[in-house]
């Protein structure tokens, strides 16, 4: 009889990743589910479902069951997790039905929200479920010495939440979690194009704009991009040209909220650990860390070095997987 295997899950608002010790990242799929509203059947999960966003007939809806890092639709999340764990176990080659799972929760989540995540993973077929705070998982995944008494500052800009935390000796010393992250930036772009050009674009187009010409608040060589949307006046398709400077201004407010959260966390830092931060700097993880100019802009604003984690998109998932080795040490900090 094989012993129960162990996997780590990064249950993100935008993507869901599964990590196993021998395979590394075994699965990386968008957190999207396509549902037939009449029969309540799940038609697609992950990449297939994301392709359907904004392109389906009325009775089929593509939804994201997680909002701002927490579960918005419990049943759909459970079904999505079952599907993901099934796919992952095929890839990892698990012959075991019930793995032990470490799953991350936003540091600002309430006990009810944590219980919902715990129950959803349990209902999806896990044997034991350990919860770990997202910033701690991101720090472990970025290779920081979280169990040593030195300050590790992590800024995790995900899809639904931005988590800023100072971690020392296996626990969170100070943290701020705000529900402004990648999704909000996409929304800012949609609203801007609507207001300025009277053109309606979908969230996938907005995400593409953000990734290709989105910039943090720094000077740069201007980039332009042609995009297509629906003209709100005529109702007909229309092509417009957008500049990276326009997009930068559209994102200004949300980015300044993220900066405020970083400053507030640094202000809460105990004096003894402040010296470490000056030496070691801040580590950026999450998809938002990949935005052009983000690193330069933040290091200019907070005047400490800002480093990019080795694989920002996968840090949390890698961290949940690695946390299995010393989950008992961290369990005190997790509860």
C-alpha positions in Angstrom: 0.0 0.0 0.0 1.4 3.4 -1.0 1.5 6.2 1.6 -0.7 9.2 1.0 0.9 11.6 -1.4 1.1 15.3 -0.8 0.4 18.3 -3.1 0.4 22.1 -2.7 -2.4 24.1 -4.3 -2.3 27.9 -5.1 -6.0 28.6 -5.2 -5.8 32.0 -7.0 -8.5 34.3 -8.3 -6.9 34.2 -11.8 -5.1 30.9 -11.9 -5.0 27.7 -10.0 -1.6 25.9 -9.7 -0.8 22.5 -8.3 2.7 21.6 -7.1 4.1 18.2 -6.3 7.5 17.4 -4.9 8.7 15.1 -7.7 7.0 16.9 -10.7 7.2 20.6 -9.6 4.3 22.6 -11.1 2.1 19.8 -12.4 -0.8 22.0 -13.4 -1.4 25.7 -14.2 -4.9 26.5 -15.3 -7.1 29.7 -15.2 -9.7 29.7 -12.4 -12.6 29.7 -14.7 -15.6 27.4 -15.0 -18.1 27.2 -17.8 -21.6 26.2 -16.7 -24.8 25.3 -18.5 -27.3 27.5 -16.5 -30.3 25.2 -17.4 -28.9 21.8 -16.3 -26.2 23.3 -13.9 -23.7 20.9 -15.6 -20.1 22.0 -15.7 -19.0 22.0 -19.3 -15.4 23.1 -19.1 -12.7 24.1 -16.5 -9.5 26.1 -16.9 -8.1 27.0 -20.3 -11.1 25.8 -22.3 -13.5 27.7 -20.0 -11.4 30.9 -20.3 -11.5 30.8 -24.1 -15.3 30.9 -23.7 -15.4 34.2 -21.6 -17.6 36.7 -23.4 -18.2 34.3 -26.4 -20.9 32.0 -25.3 -24.7 31.7 -25.9 -27.1 32.8 -23.2 -27.5 29.5 -21.4 -23.7 28.9 -21.0 -21.8 31.2 -18.6 -18.1 31.3 -17.9 -17.6 32.3 -14.3 -14.8 32.8 -11.9 -15.9 31.1 -8.6 -13.2 33.0 -6.7 -13.4 36.7 -6.1 -10.7 38.8 -4.4 -8.8 35.7 -3.3 -11.8 34.1 -1.5 -14.6 31.7 -2.5 -17.6 33.4 -4.0 -19.4 30.3 -5.2 -18.7 27.3 -2.9 -20.2 24.5 -5.0 -18.6 25.6 -8.3 -15.2 26.0 -6.5 -15.5 22.4 -5.1 -16.3 21.0 -8.6 -13.4 23.0 -10.1 -11.0 21.6 -7.4 -12.2 18.1 -8.1 -11.6 18.6 -11.8 -8.1 20.1 -11.1 -7.1 17.4 -8.7 -8.2 14.7 -11.1 -6.1 16.3 -13.9 -3.2 16.8 -11.6 -3.2 13.3 -10.3 -3.1 12.0 -13.9 0.0 14.2 -14.6 1.7 13.4 -11.4 0.8 9.7 -11.8 -0.9 9.4 -8.4 -2.5 6.1 -7.8 -3.8 7.3 -4.5 -7.3 8.7 -4.2 -6.8 11.1 -1.3 -3.7 13.3 -1.2 -2.7 15.6 1.7 -3.0 19.1 0.6 -1.5 22.4 1.6 -3.5 25.3 0.3 -2.9 29.1 0.6 -5.3 31.7 2.0 -5.1 35.5 1.7 -3.6 36.9 4.9 -6.6 39.3 5.3 -9.2 36.5 5.0 -11.7 35.9 7.9 -12.0 32.6 9.7 -15.3 32.0 7.8 -13.4 32.5 4.5 -10.6 30.1 5.6 -13.1 27.5 6.7 -14.8 27.7 3.2 -11.4 27.1 1.5 -10.6 24.2 3.9 -14.1 22.6 3.3 -13.9 23.1 -0.5 -10.6 21.3 -0.7 -11.7 18.6 1.7 -14.9 18.0 -0.4 -12.9 17.8 -3.5 -11.2 14.7 -2.2 -8.3 15.7 0.0 -7.4 13.5 3.1 -5.9 16.3 5.2 -5.9 20.0 4.5 -3.3 22.4 5.9 -3.8 26.1 5.3 -0.9 28.5 4.9 -0.9 32.2 4.5 -0.3 33.4 1.0 2.6 35.7 1.7 4.4 33.0 3.7 3.9 30.6 0.8 5.2 33.2 -1.6 8.3 33.8 0.5 9.1 30.1 0.8 8.6 29.7 -3.0 10.9 32.7 -3.6 13.6 30.9 -1.7 13.7 33.2 1.4 14.8 31.9 4.7 11.4 32.3 6.4 12.3 30.3 9.5 15.2 32.5 10.4 14.9 35.6 12.6 15.5 38.1 9.8 13.0 40.3 8.0 11.7 39.0 4.7 9.4 41.5 2.9 7.2 40.0 0.3 4.8 41.9 -2.1 2.5 39.4 -3.8 0.4 41.1 -6.5 -2.0 38.4 -7.6 -5.3 38.5 -9.5 -7.7 39.3 -6.7 -5.5 40.5 -3.9 -2.2 42.2 -3.2 -0.5 40.9 -0.1 2.3 42.7 1.6 3.9 41.0 4.5 7.0 41.1 6.7 7.9 37.5 7.7 10.4 36.5 10.3 10.9 33.3 12.2 8.2 31.4 10.3 5.4 33.9 11.1 3.9 37.1 9.8 5.2 40.1 11.8 3.2 42.7 9.9 0.9 42.5 6.9 -1.6 44.4 4.8 -3.9 42.7 2.3 -5.9 44.8 -0.2 -8.4 43.7 -2.8 -6.7 45.6 -5.6 -4.6 43.6 -7.9 -4.5 42.3 -11.5 -8.3 42.1 -11.9 -8.8 45.6 -10.8 -6.1 46.8 -13.2 -8.0 45.0 -16.1 -11.2 46.7 -14.9 -9.4 50.2 -14.9 -8.5 49.6 -18.5 -12.0 48.6 -19.5 -13.4 51.7 -17.8 -10.8 54.0 -19.3 -11.4 52.9 -22.9 -15.2 53.2 -22.3 -15.0 56.7 -20.9 -12.4 58.1 -23.3 -13.3 56.3 -26.6 -16.9 55.2 -26.0 -15.7 51.7 -26.9 -16.6 48.6 -25.0 -13.8 45.9 -24.7 -13.9 42.5 -22.9 -11.8 41.5 -19.9 -9.5 39.3 -22.0 -8.7 42.2 -24.3 -8.0 44.4 -21.2 -5.7 41.8 -19.8 -3.8 41.6 -23.2 -3.4 45.4 -23.2 -2.1 45.3 -19.6 0.4 42.7 -20.4 1.6 44.2 -23.7 1.6 48.0 -23.0 0.8 48.3 -19.3 3.4 50.3 -17.4 4.0 51.4 -13.8 4.6 55.1 -13.1 7.9 55.5 -14.9 9.1 57.3 -18.0 9.6 54.9 -20.9 9.7 54.7 -24.7 6.1 54.9 -25.8 4.4 51.7 -27.1 1.2 51.6 -29.0 -1.3 48.9 -29.7 -4.4 48.6 -31.9 -7.4 47.0 -30.2 -10.9 46.2 -31.3 -14.1 46.7 -29.4 -17.7 47.7 -29.8 -18.5 51.3 -30.5 -21.2 52.3 -27.9 -22.7 54.9 -30.1 -23.1 53.0 -33.4 -23.0 49.5 -31.9 -20.5 48.4 -34.6 -17.0 47.0 -34.2 -14.3 49.6 -34.0 -10.5 49.6 -34.0 -8.7 52.2 -31.8 -5.0 52.8 -31.1 -3.9 53.0 -27.5 -0.6 54.4 -26.1 1.3 53.0 -23.1 1.2 56.5 -21.5 -2.6 56.4 -21.6 -2.7 53.0 -19.9 -0.1 54.1 -17.3 -2.4 57.0 -16.3 -5.5 54.7 -16.3 -3.7 52.4 -13.8 -2.3 55.3 -11.7 -4.9 55.2 -8.9 -4.9 51.4 -8.3 -1.1 51.3 -8.4 -0.9 54.1 -5.8 -3.2 52.0 -3.5 -0.7 49.1 -3.8 2.2 51.5 -2.9 0.2 52.7 0.1 -0.2 49.1 1.4 3.6 48.6 1.0 4.4 51.8 2.9 1.8 51.0 5.7 3.4 47.5 6.2 6.9 48.9 6.3 5.7 51.5 8.9 4.4 48.7 11.1 7.8 46.9 11.0 9.5 46.6 14.4 12.7 48.7 14.6 14.9 45.7 15.0 13.9 44.3 11.7 14.0 47.6 9.8 17.8 47.3 9.3 17.3 43.9 7.6 14.9 45.5 5.1 17.4 48.1 4.1 20.0 45.4 3.4 17.8 42.7 2.0 15.1 44.8 0.3 11.7 43.7 -0.9 10.8 40.6 -3.0 8.1 40.9 -5.7 5.9 37.9 -6.6 2.7 37.2 -8.4 1.6 38.1 -11.9 1.5 41.8 -11.2 5.2 41.8 -10.4 5.8 41.2 -14.2 4.3 44.5 -15.2 6.8 46.7 -17.1 8.6 49.2 -14.8 7.0 47.8 -11.6 10.4 47.0 -10.0 12.0 50.4 -10.9 9.0 52.4 -9.8 8.7 50.7 -6.4 12.4 50.9 -5.6 12.3 54.6 -6.4 9.2 55.2 -4.2 10.2 53.2 -1.1 13.9 53.7 -1.4 14.9 50.2 -0.6 16.1 47.6 -3.2 13.3 45.7 -4.9 14.0 42.2 -6.3 11.9 40.0 -8.6 11.4 36.4 -7.3 12.9 33.7 -9.6 9.5 32.6 -11.0 7.0 35.2 -9.7 3.9 33.5 -11.2 4.7 30.2 -9.5 6.2 31.3 -6.2 3.0 30.7 -4.1 2.4 27.3 -5.6 6.1 26.2 -5.1 5.9 27.6 -1.6 2.8 25.6 -0.7 4.5 22.4 -2.0 7.7 23.1 -0.1 5.8 24.1 3.1 4.9 20.4 3.5 8.3 19.8 4.9 7.9 22.1 7.8 4.2 22.6 8.0 4.2 21.6 11.7 6.6 24.5 12.5 4.4 26.9 10.5 1.1 25.5 11.8 1.2 27.8 14.8 1.4 30.8 12.5 -1.3 29.5 10.2 -4.1 29.0 12.6 
